Amino acid sequence: MTRDISTRILHADRAAGAEHGATHKPLHIATGYGYERAEDLTAVFQGDKSGYVYGRQGNPTTAALEAKITLMEDAVGTVSFASGMAAIISTMTALLQRGDHVVASRFLFGNTASWFSTLTQLGCEVTLVDATDAANVEQALRPETRMVFVETIANPRTQVADLAGIGQLCTARQIVYIVDNTLTTPRLFRPKAVGASLVIHSLSKAICGHGNALGGSVSDTGLYDWAAYPNLLPAYRKGAQANWGLLQIRKKGLRDLGGTLSAEHGHRIATGAETLTLRMERACGNAMALARWLEAAPLVSAVHYPGLKSHDQHGRATDLFSGYGALFSFETVDGVDPFDVLNALELVIKSSHLGDNRTLALPAARTIFWEMGEQMRQSMQIADSLIRVSVGIEAEADLLADFEQAFSKLGNK
Ligand SMILES: *Cc1c(COP(=O)(O)O)cnc(C)c1O
């Protein structure tokens, strides 16, 4: 019998043998690793033996977390990084060369969008498209297109990419398909099901959940045939073919760029991951209740949540995900200042970050999406009054009460 994933996550460290019978993987903070014989050190260096040589390339604690993420994504392997951005940038830097072309969703987390403009300066071309329709992705493809990048549910407007359609397209054309699964998490969705090659996570968000660690990861689903990828160096075309891509990402990305996840943060993320299922279920329920309440609130002009029937991709989200996520955004009617709404909230924290146990809200256009300018915000469908809410695991009634008191304060103005 195959046990449920929630059970397997809890027992993953022991299954792989944690030292002294510890119930979870201990914290390994050594920078260097020593060997009795120089031959053994050399064998590990050359990849002929598994082991650790230097902390920048990982340690047993982060390796245990990587194994857990691999399990969660039903992947063949995972490389962890110091943050979600480090995972995205290291992966692309490791796999792309000057002259390559990337197609990405236009609906992206702000810092990822900012990175794509840097990537353009480094000599790659990036085409941003409305990825809610695979036809737009198809139109943008060129002979030199090496990868397609999308978020499952886009932060902050919650557009749901045409995940399955793009997967078919990438599979047929042998293009690396990278899916950022941060907002859905493996509890709601596994990108492998729609043909993703690589799955990205900001582990800082719901997988950690407690807002006390930064981390990122990239997992290989095993679906992409790396023999077909022109930029893989001969040195990394060795061993099992399914590992070639990750090997180059680990060497050219993690080792050379150095965005290494610390053991302490890796340990906290692994502990947080143990309760991902419970937390996501609670947070998704809260998000649905708040989104429904806000949709009926007179001072609110729009609510963007894939769980609402009014959402453009509600049907797709229902088909693909086993829940609608813990993030939504809403707009206020003309004349209601979103800052007044935010300031009237007493329980909800005015804060960046998402996927936290606590409910957080921020004025999206004037914070994360400010630097990019109005034109770009318009193309991302981010209204000036947009408030992003990352819903936590507080009691539903307390969250509803906070929004109720905030809006009644505004209504009485
Ligand atoms: C936060 C976030 C990132 C970046 O992750 P960090 O850990 O903050 O670097 C990437 N993608 C999405 C969808 C995010 O929400």
The ligand as a MOL file (V3000), in Angstrom:
LIG
                    3D

  0  0  0     0  0            999 V3000
M  V30 BEGIN CTAB
M  V30 COUNTS 15 15 0 0 0
M  V30 BEGIN ATOM
M  V30 1 C 8.0230 34.9000 -3.3340 0
M  V30 2 C 7.9810 34.2930 -4.6560 0
M  V30 3 C 9.1600 34.0190 -5.3570 0
M  V30 4 C 10.5160 34.3970 -4.8240 0
M  V30 5 O 10.8170 33.6850 -3.6610 0
M  V30 6 P 11.8010 34.2430 -2.5030 0
M  V30 7 O 11.9590 33.0580 -1.6350 0
M  V30 8 O 11.0950 35.3860 -1.8560 0
M  V30 9 O 13.0480 34.6570 -3.1770 0
M  V30 10 C 9.0590 33.4020 -6.5900 0
M  V30 11 N 7.8630 33.0810 -7.1120 0
M  V30 12 C 6.7050 33.3370 -6.4710 0
M  V30 13 C 5.4240 32.9480 -7.1130 0
M  V30 14 C 6.7240 33.9570 -5.2270 0
M  V30 15 O 5.5750 34.2260 -4.6000 0
M  V30 END ATOM
M  V30 BEGIN BOND
M  V30 1 1 1 2
M  V30 2 1 2 3
M  V30 3 2 2 14
M  V30 4 1 3 4
M  V30 5 2 3 10
M  V30 6 1 4 5
M  V30 7 1 5 6
M  V30 8 2 6 7
M  V30 9 1 6 8
M  V30 10 1 6 9
M  V30 11 1 10 11
M  V30 12 2 11 12
M  V30 13 1 12 13
M  V30 14 1 12 14
M  V30 15 1 14 15
M  V30 END BOND
M  V30 END CTAB
M  END
